[in-house]
Amino acid sequence: MSIALEEIVVRHTHRIPVPESPSVRGIAVRTLATVREMAGDHVRHNTCFRDFPRNVPDTFDSGRASCGRRCATRSRRAARSRR
């Protein structure tokens, strides 16, 4: 497992180290990759609320509707299994 010193510093201190060597570009690239990963850029995100904050339902209303759908689905499944 090879972890660059810059990556360890960024992950633990949430600070970007000031390089002292002439190879600043390589360090910057590695540091940027670490920061992007910490921010979740390497993960495919849910695009359910693509136009956030517009068209985002209220938490209570959304939860109530979701719970209602789940209960209705369970009721239908139970009714089918009783047949």
C-alpha positions in Angstrom: 0.0 0.0 0.0 1.6 3.2 -1.1 0.1 6.4 0.3 1.8 9.7 -0.4 2.7 11.9 2.6 0.6 14.7 1.1 -2.5 12.5 1.1 -2.0 11.6 4.7 -1.6 15.2 5.7 -4.7 16.3 3.8 -6.9 13.5 5.1 -6.0 14.0 8.8 -5.5 17.8 9.0 -7.8 18.9 6.2 -5.0 21.3 5.2 -3.1 21.4 2.0 0.7 21.3 2.6 3.0 23.9 1.1 5.5 22.0 -1.0 9.2 22.8 -0.6 10.4 21.0 -3.7 10.5 22.2 -7.3 8.0 19.4 -8.3 5.0 21.4 -7.2 2.8 20.2 -10.1 3.0 16.5 -9.1 2.2 17.3 -5.5 -0.7 19.5 -6.5 -2.1 16.8 -8.7 -1.9 14.2 -5.9 -3.4 16.6 -3.4 -6.3 17.6 -5.7 -7.0 13.9 -6.2 -7.2 13.4 -2.5 -9.4 16.4 -1.9 -11.8 15.2 -4.7 -12.0 11.8 -3.2 -12.7 13.2 0.3 -15.5 15.4 -1.2 -17.1 12.3 -2.8 -16.2 13.1 -6.4 -15.3 9.4 -7.0 -18.8 8.2 -6.2 -21.8 8.2 -8.5 -24.4 10.3 -6.7 -28.1 10.1 -6.6 -29.5 12.6 -9.0 -33.0 12.5 -7.5 -32.8 16.2 -6.7 -30.9 17.4 -9.8 -32.3 20.9 -9.6 -31.8 21.4 -5.9 -33.3 23.4 -4.1 -36.2 23.7 -6.6 -38.7 20.9 -6.8 -37.4 19.2 -3.6 -40.4 18.0 -1.5 -40.7 18.9 2.2 -39.2 16.2 4.4 -42.4 15.4 6.2 -44.5 15.2 3.1 -42.0 13.1 1.3 -41.6 10.7 4.2 -45.4 10.4 4.6 -45.9 9.7 0.9 -43.1 7.1 0.9 -44.4 5.4 4.0 -47.9 5.3 2.5 -46.6 3.7 -0.7 -44.7 1.1 1.3 -47.8 0.3 3.4 -50.0 0.0 0.4 -47.5 -2.3 -1.3 -47.3 -4.6 1.7 -51.1 -4.6 2.0 -51.4 -5.7 -1.7 -48.8 -8.4 -1.2 -50.5 -9.7 1.9 -53.9 -9.8 0.1 -52.3 -11.7 -2.8 -50.7 -14.3 -0.6 -54.0 -14.9 1.2 -55.7 -15.9 -2.0 
